[in-house]
Amino acid sequence: MKLEYAGLKPVINEHGISFKDGKEDKFIYLPFAVDILNAIDHTYEQKKKYSHQLNTTALSPNEILDVLLKFHPDLETVMNKEIESYTKHLDSEEEAVNNKTILSQIEKDTFIANLKLMRKYKTQRAKNKIFYFHCIETIVEVILKYKIKELDTPFNERFWHIFQTIEGNLSTHKIASDLKMTEENDVLKAMLQINIF
């Protein structure tokens, strides 16, 4: 299983390939998510608050992978099944183009050639996204295990995005949370308060 940056979301059709601004590869969030996971995975005393300082040592893709494998040794098998399912989705995408009656044969051939050209790229983006969501699920497992009531990090777009994803995952467990921006000693922070008992 290989983790690496793929790029922006591709928009593929019979006219060519372009990339959608704002639809970043989940890979860019992984070092931040794994940093949170590493920081909150320890036994707690009375205080259940995680105040995060940025980890200035960037983890390599292999180190990121190793962290999550520590929590879920069977992750590679699970991810391979999910990627296999995604590959079937890519196959059906190509088949759907073949069945489009509004396209000429040359347009169909061009569209399918563009899909094939971007298949590896799209598969890597899917791997990164699947891995990211497994990382978020693991963070939520740790939150539930230790009944963590508050997380705060320096405010930046990546931590904010991760907190939003954690919020969504917590809601599937019927746990409410409140995400807000605060200021402490002239420093902006992202704060996630979790209603867990």
C-alpha beads as a LAMMPS data file, in Angstrom:
LAMMPS data file: protein, C-alpha beads

197 atoms
196 bonds

1 atom types
1 bond types

-500.0 500.0 xlo xhi
-500.0 500.0 ylo yhi
-500.0 500.0 zlo zhi

Masses

1 110.0

Atoms # bond

1 1 1 0.000 0.000 0.000
2 1 1 1.520 3.277 -1.104
3 1 1 0.624 6.749 0.111
4 1 1 1.649 9.682 -2.028
5 1 1 0.229 12.997 -3.141
6 1 1 -1.860 12.695 -6.298
7 1 1 -3.306 16.168 -6.879
8 1 1 -6.526 18.071 -7.454
9 1 1 -9.732 16.297 -8.453
10 1 1 -9.734 15.662 -12.206
11 1 1 -12.685 16.583 -14.392
12 1 1 -12.679 14.174 -17.318
13 1 1 -14.799 14.206 -20.449
14 1 1 -14.638 13.741 -24.217
15 1 1 -12.953 17.154 -24.619
16 1 1 -10.034 16.542 -22.271
17 1 1 -8.933 16.628 -18.641
18 1 1 -8.958 19.574 -16.258
19 1 1 -8.541 19.889 -12.516
20 1 1 -11.042 21.283 -10.038
21 1 1 -9.716 24.034 -7.770
22 1 1 -10.592 23.523 -4.124
23 1 1 -10.949 19.740 -4.429
24 1 1 -7.619 18.860 -2.847
25 1 1 -6.219 15.400 -2.409
26 1 1 -6.879 14.121 1.146
27 1 1 -3.170 13.291 1.321
28 1 1 -2.450 16.895 2.373
29 1 1 -4.456 16.371 5.594
30 1 1 -2.833 13.083 6.612
31 1 1 0.243 14.436 8.462
32 1 1 -2.052 16.724 10.504
33 1 1 -4.582 13.964 11.240
34 1 1 -1.857 11.492 12.273
35 1 1 -0.279 14.218 14.410
36 1 1 -3.593 14.585 16.277
37 1 1 -3.922 10.809 16.607
38 1 1 -0.406 10.457 18.042
39 1 1 -0.996 13.335 20.453
40 1 1 -4.302 12.074 21.910
41 1 1 -3.435 8.392 22.197
42 1 1 -2.279 8.140 25.793
43 1 1 -3.840 7.520 29.169
44 1 1 -5.353 10.557 30.806
45 1 1 -5.532 11.822 34.339
46 1 1 -8.435 14.080 35.314
47 1 1 -8.039 16.661 32.583
48 1 1 -9.352 15.500 29.236
49 1 1 -8.125 18.316 27.024
50 1 1 -5.740 18.086 24.139
51 1 1 -3.893 21.292 23.390
52 1 1 -1.805 20.795 20.327
53 1 1 1.485 22.346 19.325
54 1 1 2.417 21.910 15.685
55 1 1 4.738 19.003 15.102
56 1 1 7.578 20.559 13.160
57 1 1 8.917 17.173 12.092
58 1 1 6.959 16.115 9.026
59 1 1 6.175 12.424 8.926
60 1 1 6.994 10.505 5.776
61 1 1 4.189 8.597 4.011
62 1 1 5.620 5.329 5.397
63 1 1 5.655 6.712 8.954
64 1 1 2.037 7.839 8.530
65 1 1 1.146 4.353 7.336
66 1 1 2.981 2.731 10.264
67 1 1 1.034 4.819 12.805
68 1 1 -2.328 3.660 11.513
69 1 1 -1.188 0.052 11.099
70 1 1 -0.326 0.113 14.817
71 1 1 -4.024 0.707 15.545
72 1 1 -5.400 -1.509 12.771
73 1 1 -2.970 -4.267 11.734
74 1 1 -5.469 -5.559 9.141
75 1 1 -5.864 -2.143 7.515
76 1 1 -4.069 -3.096 4.318
77 1 1 -6.501 -5.977 3.714
78 1 1 -9.494 -3.731 4.426
79 1 1 -8.167 -0.994 2.140
80 1 1 -7.431 -3.455 -0.670
81 1 1 -11.086 -4.535 -0.612
82 1 1 -12.203 -0.905 -0.723
83 1 1 -9.832 -0.148 -3.621
84 1 1 -11.109 -3.232 -5.453
85 1 1 -14.614 -1.821 -5.086
86 1 1 -13.390 1.546 -6.392
87 1 1 -11.772 -0.174 -9.389
88 1 1 -15.168 -1.694 -10.239
89 1 1 -16.620 1.824 -10.046
90 1 1 -13.998 3.007 -12.571
91 1 1 -14.913 0.087 -14.855
92 1 1 -18.595 1.025 -14.675
93 1 1 -17.681 4.655 -15.442
94 1 1 -16.072 3.538 -18.700
95 1 1 -19.041 1.304 -19.493
96 1 1 -21.428 4.226 -18.899
97 1 1 -19.530 6.286 -21.477
98 1 1 -19.903 3.447 -23.994
99 1 1 -23.665 3.543 -23.441
100 1 1 -24.034 7.316 -23.986
101 1 1 -26.129 7.727 -27.097
102 1 1 -25.493 11.475 -27.347
103 1 1 -21.761 10.944 -28.023
104 1 1 -20.247 9.962 -31.354
105 1 1 -17.919 6.949 -31.443
106 1 1 -14.837 9.184 -31.626
107 1 1 -16.086 11.171 -28.591
108 1 1 -16.668 7.917 -26.689
109 1 1 -13.200 6.657 -27.606
110 1 1 -11.620 9.960 -26.525
111 1 1 -13.594 10.040 -23.270
112 1 1 -12.615 6.441 -22.427
113 1 1 -8.969 7.105 -23.362
114 1 1 -8.995 10.097 -20.985
115 1 1 -10.517 7.947 -18.215
116 1 1 -7.864 5.260 -18.761
117 1 1 -5.115 7.886 -18.790
118 1 1 -6.257 9.159 -15.369
119 1 1 -7.077 5.766 -13.823
120 1 1 -3.864 5.447 -11.770
121 1 1 -4.151 9.089 -10.659
122 1 1 -7.791 8.653 -9.564
123 1 1 -6.962 5.381 -7.809
124 1 1 -4.208 7.072 -5.778
125 1 1 -6.601 9.866 -4.799
126 1 1 -9.107 7.209 -3.712
127 1 1 -6.451 5.389 -1.635
128 1 1 -5.521 8.655 0.080
129 1 1 -9.176 9.443 0.782
130 1 1 -9.903 5.965 2.148
131 1 1 -6.805 6.109 4.339
132 1 1 -7.762 9.588 5.570
133 1 1 -11.232 8.421 6.605
134 1 1 -9.751 5.392 8.405
135 1 1 -7.471 7.814 10.241
136 1 1 -10.466 9.975 11.249
137 1 1 -12.353 6.874 12.435
138 1 1 -9.342 5.934 14.547
139 1 1 -9.188 9.424 16.079
140 1 1 -12.881 9.079 16.974
141 1 1 -12.232 5.626 18.492
142 1 1 -9.550 7.187 20.726
143 1 1 -11.895 10.071 21.650
144 1 1 -14.567 7.548 22.666
145 1 1 -12.095 5.307 24.483
146 1 1 -10.729 8.113 26.647
147 1 1 -13.941 10.204 26.708
148 1 1 -12.045 13.245 25.465
149 1 1 -14.185 16.354 25.809
150 1 1 -12.098 18.965 24.010
151 1 1 -9.468 19.193 21.303
152 1 1 -7.746 22.383 20.308
153 1 1 -5.079 23.094 17.736
154 1 1 -3.537 26.154 16.138
155 1 1 -6.031 27.568 13.677
156 1 1 -5.321 26.677 10.084
157 1 1 -7.346 25.369 7.163
158 1 1 -6.088 21.802 7.495
159 1 1 -6.833 21.350 11.202
160 1 1 -10.217 23.025 10.667
161 1 1 -11.052 20.581 7.852
162 1 1 -10.000 17.614 10.010
163 1 1 -12.130 18.839 12.923
164 1 1 -15.124 19.152 10.571
165 1 1 -14.582 15.566 9.438
166 1 1 -14.262 14.393 13.067
167 1 1 -17.519 16.213 13.848
168 1 1 -19.264 14.342 11.049
169 1 1 -17.926 11.016 12.263
170 1 1 -18.920 11.764 15.868
171 1 1 -22.467 12.515 14.709
172 1 1 -22.720 8.969 13.284
173 1 1 -22.135 7.840 16.889
174 1 1 -24.935 10.216 17.993
175 1 1 -22.396 12.459 19.735
176 1 1 -22.818 16.207 19.350
177 1 1 -19.857 18.523 19.118
178 1 1 -19.213 22.212 18.659
179 1 1 -16.436 23.550 16.445
180 1 1 -15.307 27.119 16.942
181 1 1 -12.416 29.473 16.558
182 1 1 -10.975 31.056 19.702
183 1 1 -8.151 33.428 20.520
184 1 1 -5.716 32.810 23.335
185 1 1 -2.709 35.080 23.976
186 1 1 -3.153 36.638 20.521
187 1 1 -3.036 33.191 18.919
188 1 1 -5.982 31.839 16.939
189 1 1 -7.030 28.299 17.806
190 1 1 -9.493 25.801 16.414
191 1 1 -11.461 24.191 19.237
192 1 1 -13.692 21.137 19.085
193 1 1 -15.829 20.612 22.167
194 1 1 -17.332 17.128 22.397
195 1 1 -20.484 16.318 24.355
196 1 1 -19.360 12.961 25.660
197 1 1 -20.116 11.597 29.134

Bonds

1 1 1 2
2 1 2 3
3 1 3 4
4 1 4 5
5 1 5 6
6 1 6 7
7 1 7 8
8 1 8 9
9 1 9 10
10 1 10 11
11 1 11 12
12 1 12 13
13 1 13 14
14 1 14 15
15 1 15 16
16 1 16 17
17 1 17 18
18 1 18 19
19 1 19 20
20 1 20 21
21 1 21 22
22 1 22 23
23 1 23 24
24 1 24 25
25 1 25 26
26 1 26 27
27 1 27 28
28 1 28 29
29 1 29 30
30 1 30 31
31 1 31 32
32 1 32 33
33 1 33 34
34 1 34 35
35 1 35 36
36 1 36 37
37 1 37 38
38 1 38 39
39 1 39 40
40 1 40 41
41 1 41 42
42 1 42 43
43 1 43 44
44 1 44 45
45 1 45 46
46 1 46 47
47 1 47 48
48 1 48 49
49 1 49 50
50 1 50 51
51 1 51 52
52 1 52 53
53 1 53 54
54 1 54 55
55 1 55 56
56 1 56 57
57 1 57 58
58 1 58 59
59 1 59 60
60 1 60 61
61 1 61 62
62 1 62 63
63 1 63 64
64 1 64 65
65 1 65 66
66 1 66 67
67 1 67 68
68 1 68 69
69 1 69 70
70 1 70 71
71 1 71 72
72 1 72 73
73 1 73 74
74 1 74 75
75 1 75 76
76 1 76 77
77 1 77 78
78 1 78 79
79 1 79 80
80 1 80 81
81 1 81 82
82 1 82 83
83 1 83 84
84 1 84 85
85 1 85 86
86 1 86 87
87 1 87 88
88 1 88 89
89 1 89 90
90 1 90 91
91 1 91 92
92 1 92 93
93 1 93 94
94 1 94 95
95 1 95 96
96 1 96 97
97 1 97 98
98 1 98 99
99 1 99 100
100 1 100 101
101 1 101 102
102 1 102 103
103 1 103 104
104 1 104 105
105 1 105 106
106 1 106 107
107 1 107 108
108 1 108 109
109 1 109 110
110 1 110 111
111 1 111 112
112 1 112 113
113 1 113 114
114 1 114 115
115 1 115 116
116 1 116 117
117 1 117 118
118 1 118 119
119 1 119 120
120 1 120 121
121 1 121 122
122 1 122 123
123 1 123 124
124 1 124 125
125 1 125 126
126 1 126 127
127 1 127 128
128 1 128 129
129 1 129 130
130 1 130 131
131 1 131 132
132 1 132 133
133 1 133 134
134 1 134 135
135 1 135 136
136 1 136 137
137 1 137 138
138 1 138 139
139 1 139 140
140 1 140 141
141 1 141 142
142 1 142 143
143 1 143 144
144 1 144 145
145 1 145 146
146 1 146 147
147 1 147 148
148 1 148 149
149 1 149 150
150 1 150 151
151 1 151 152
152 1 152 153
153 1 153 154
154 1 154 155
155 1 155 156
156 1 156 157
157 1 157 158
158 1 158 159
159 1 159 160
160 1 160 161
161 1 161 162
162 1 162 163
163 1 163 164
164 1 164 165
165 1 165 166
166 1 166 167
167 1 167 168
168 1 168 169
169 1 169 170
170 1 170 171
171 1 171 172
172 1 172 173
173 1 173 174
174 1 174 175
175 1 175 176
176 1 176 177
177 1 177 178
178 1 178 179
179 1 179 180
180 1 180 181
181 1 181 182
182 1 182 183
183 1 183 184
184 1 184 185
185 1 185 186
186 1 186 187
187 1 187 188
188 1 188 189
189 1 189 190
190 1 190 191
191 1 191 192
192 1 192 193
193 1 193 194
194 1 194 195
195 1 195 196
196 1 196 197
